[in-house]
Amino acid sequence: MKLVLTTEQQELRQAVRGFLAAASPLPAVRAAMESEGGHDPEVYRRINGELGLSGLIVPEEHGGSGAGYAELAVVLEETGAALLPGPFLATTLAAILLRETGDKELLPGIADGTTVATVVLDGNRALNGAEADVVLSIDGDRVRALRGGERTALTTLDPTRRQALVEPGGDVVAASAEGVARARDLFAVAVAAEQLGVLRASLEAIVAYGKVRVAFNRFIGSYQGVKHRLADMHCKLEQAESIVRHAAWAADEAPEELASAAALAQVYVGRACFEVARDSLLLHGGIGFTWEHDAHLFYKRAKADEVLLGPPRIHRARLADLLEL
């Protein structure tokens, strides 16, 4: 089991982090989320053109990089920390589903960024469903793909990433019960990786604030109550990182461990991410509640991600079943 990033993975992390810091800082995220499309198409084009991130896990014979899920987890951690708007996660989930169920026709378009795809996750709800070129839905052990159809934009908690009700159905493009089950587990790992990034950024923000905010002639970070809270948040970060790294490793190297590792990732990381984002907002005091401050954006992304793949009780029940409890 590998919990430490390789040199190549560290370099990938730095490349993505540096790109997002320059191309999509938080002021740009705010401008994008308030725009008509909800994201900056130029940033999304560069993500695919310069970094090739949408094709990261697409096999090389279909135009992608052929990287593993450990590399994907590194990228999603950084896009989560940056609160990247747009269809990157949606298209990533679609690529996972297509890769695992054997359909390859749509993968070249996903890899070169010309096809925006999404997956129906709950009922008829899909991330970035309004702007997706292709909507994939799981019908038992089959995968259906629909181009066009009715799309109804939803008002959601997280303003940085839009959702829509979509018309299910379409042509069957793949059929694999094992592939669908594995894809669902990989969805959990992918979302947990993004949650890890949101958690880390939330903690970094409040640590930085604690070093400059003065109350009663002392930096608030010097107060014992604040220090204890920050220490608890840091412990959650360390545990969450280990869980995500293990789950991503299992996806690549130990498929027999993937189901339980993925369920654990959603059980622990989802809740930990929300709690850290919540405490970060609270420790910012009154300013953290204002629209002008970024703390509420991390709080909303954390809550939206926590329930993206269903309520936490579903993942707890599945983990209990897998552990025969």
ABEGO torsion letter per residue (X at the ends): XBABBBAAAAAAAAAAAAAAAAABBAAAAAAAAABAAGBBAAAAAAAAAAAGAAAAABBAAAGBAGBBAAAAAAAAAAAAAAGBBEAAAAAAAAAAAAAAAGBAAAAAAAAAGABBBBBBABEABBBGAAABABBBBBBEABBBBBBEEBBBBBBBABAABBBBBBBBEEBBABBBAAAAAAAAAAAAAAAAAAAAAAAAAAAAAAAAAAAABBBGGBBAAABAAAAAAAAAAAAAAAAAAAAAAAAAAAAAABAAAAAAAAAAAAAAAAAAAAAAAAAAAAAAEAAAABAABAAAAAAAAAAAAAAAAEBAAAAAAAAAAAAGX
